[in-house]
């Protein structure tokens, strides 16, 4: 199923509050055949993790918004 939106789910494996919700949402999107990017990486919910993660996400945004439509 194609949508005009692209979902990015990015969670650190030591985030006890969010990891299960992110995994469940990933499974739901996969089951519904909704295009998305799911990333799970070691780390905690802290600035060190998010500095790395946001750099990767900004690169994805740049690619997405600058792609020829």
Backbone as a ProteinNet text record, in pm:
[ID]
protein_1_A
[PRIMARY]
XXXXXXXXXXXXXXXXXXXXXXXXXXXXXXXXXXXXXXXXXXXXXXXXXXXXXXXXXXXXXXXXXXXXX
[TERTIARY]
85.9	0	90.5	72.3	153.4	77.2	148.6	90.3	178.4	132.6	212.5	307.5	305.6	390.9	492.1	605.5	705.8	739.6	718.9	740.8	882.6	944.7	1074.1	1056.5	1084.9	1082.6	1225.8	1272.5	1411.1	1410.6	1456.3	1452.8	1580.6	1624.8	1740.7	1695.6	1778.2	1739.9	1729.6	1789	1780.6	1669.2	1583.3	1470.4	1352.6	1348	1246.5	1103.9	1084.1	950.2	900.2	990.1	945.8	974	1068.3	1111.8	998.5	917.8	808.8	701.7	671.1	572.5	622.7	751.5	808.6	806.7	841.2	838.4	696.7	599.7	459.9	412.3	445.8	403.4	470.1	596.5	668.2	595.8	556	485	350	279.2	151.8	170.2	267.5	293.6	334.5	417.9	460.5	340.7	257.9	137.5	43.8	32.3	-54.7	13.5	138.9	218.1	235.3	256	280.4	430.7	479.5	622.4	673.1	784.3	844.7	988	1062.8	1198.5	1202.2	1246.5	1255.7	1401.9	1447.9	1585.1	1585.2	1661.4	1679	1829.3	1883.5	2027.9	2059.8	2176.3	2216.8	2231.8	2194.8	2210.1	2095.1	2106.4	2002.4	1934.1	1826.8	1751.5	1824.6	1932.7	2017.5	2074.2	2136.7	2189.3	2288.8	2370.4	2468.1	2396.8	2292.7	2217.1	2148.5	2080.1	2000.2	2085	2204.2	2292.9	2327.1	2360.2	2389.6	2264	2154.8	2030.9	1978.3	1981.2	1930.4	2016.4	2145.5	2231.7	2189.1	2161.3	2114.6	1978.5	1889	1756.2	1762.4	1846.5	1859	1911.4	2002.4	2050.7	1936.4	1851.3	1735.5	1638.3	1613.6	1524.8	1580.1	1709.9	1773	1753.3	1775.8	1758.6	1612.6	1520.4	1376.8	1328.1	1360.2	1306.5	1377.6	1498	1570.2	1561.5	1491.2	1474.5	1381	1408	1317.5	1186.9	1081.7	946.8	888.8
-117	0	123.2	210.4	331.6	448.8	532.8	653.9	771.3	891.3	1010.5	1037.3	951.3	968.7	855.4	884.2	781.2	782.2	670.3	660.5	612.8	675.8	632.6	602.7	479.8	439.3	410	474.7	460.1	450.9	338	318.8	252.7	293.5	230.2	107.4	4.7	-122.6	-117.6	-16.4	-5.2	88.6	129.7	216.8	128.3	94.8	2.3	53.5	184.4	239.7	233.2	243.1	257.7	137.9	52.1	-50.2	-145.1	-189.7	-281.6	-214.3	-87.4	-14.6	2.9	34.7	50.8	-81.3	-190.4	-322	-359.1	-333.2	-363.1	-279.4	-150.6	-62.7	-104.8	-143	-194	-316.7	-408.5	-528	-492.3	-397.4	-352.8	-292.4	-202.7	-141.5	-246.7	-341.6	-448.4	-532	-569.9	-649.3	-575.7	-443.9	-363.1	-322.9	-366.6	-334.6	-183.6	-115.5	28.3	50.5	122.8	146.9	228.3	182.4	251.1	203	276.4	237.9	214.1	95.7	61.2	39.9	111.4	98.7	77.4	-21	-51.8	-61.7	19.2	22.7	19.4	-34.9	-34.2	108.3	127.2	257.5	288.1	399.3	445.4	568.2	606.7	724.6	847.3	883.5	991.7	1071.3	1185.4	1269.9	1198.3	1110.1	1038.5	957.3	884.5	804.1	893.9	997.5	1079.4	1167.9	1206.4	1280.2	1195.5	1069	977.1	950.5	923.7	889.6	1005.8	1126.7	1241.4	1270.5	1247.7	1265	1170.5	1045.9	948.6	988.1	1034.1	1073.3	1195.4	1292.1	1410.1	1371.8	1274.7	1226.8	1161.9	1087.1	1026.6	1133.9	1235.6	1344.3	1414.9	1439.9	1506.4	1423.7	1294.1	1206.1	1205.7	1193.8	1185.8	1315	1429	1555.1	1605.3	1556.3	1599.1	1496.9	1388	1289.7	1345	1308.9	1352.5	1278.6	1353	1294.7	1266.3
0	0	0	-94.5	-102.3	-42.3	26.6	83.1	44.1	71.4	46.6	162.5	260.5	377.4	383.2	442.4	464.6	612.5	677.1	820.3	849.6	948.2	998.6	1146.9	1184	1323.7	1363.7	1465.4	1508.7	1660.4	1710.5	1855.3	1902.3	2020.1	2079.4	2157.4	2157.6	2217.8	2369.7	2432.5	2577.4	2623.5	2532.9	2566.7	2608.2	2735.5	2785.2	2766.1	2760.7	2745.7	2601.8	2503.6	2365.1	2275	2308.7	2215.4	2175.7	2270.6	2236.5	2151.7	2181.9	2100.2	1957.5	1942.9	1809.8	1733.3	1799.4	1735.1	1692.5	1778.7	1745.2	1627.4	1626.7	1517.2	1386.1	1392.8	1276.3	1219.2	1306.3	1260.5	1197.4	1255.5	1200.7	1062.3	1047.3	917.5	815	855.7	766	722.7	816.7	786.6	690.7	707.7	622.4	491.3	473	354.1	334	446.7	444.7	446.9	347.2	334.4	452.6	508.5	622	638.9	718.2	753	902.9	940.7	1082.5	1117.7	1218.5	1264.5	1414.9	1455.7	1596.9	1618.8	1708.5	1729.5	1878.1	1912.3	2052.9	2103.9	2227.6	2289.9	2382.6	2449.1	2539.9	2483.3	2545.8	2502.3	2556.7	2487.2	2537	2419.4	2447.3	2338.5	2247	2301.3	2218	2109.7	2149.3	2053	1950.3	1997.2	1907	1816.2	1858.4	1767.3	1645.3	1668.6	1558	1475.2	1543.2	1475.2	1390.9	1444.6	1370	1247.3	1256.7	1139	1027.8	1063.3	963.5	906.7	991.7	945.5	854.1	887.2	801.4	663.1	656.8	526.9	449.2	515.9	449.8	399.6	481.8	440.2	316.8	317.1	203.7	77.4	85.8	-29.9	-75.2	20.4	-11.1	-77.7	-19.4	-70.1	-195.4	-220.4	-339.4	-453.1	-431.4	-538.6	-645.4	-768.2	-875.1	-860.7	-864.8	-850.1	-986
[MASK]
+++++++++++++++++++++++++++++++++++++++++++++++++++++++++++++++++++++

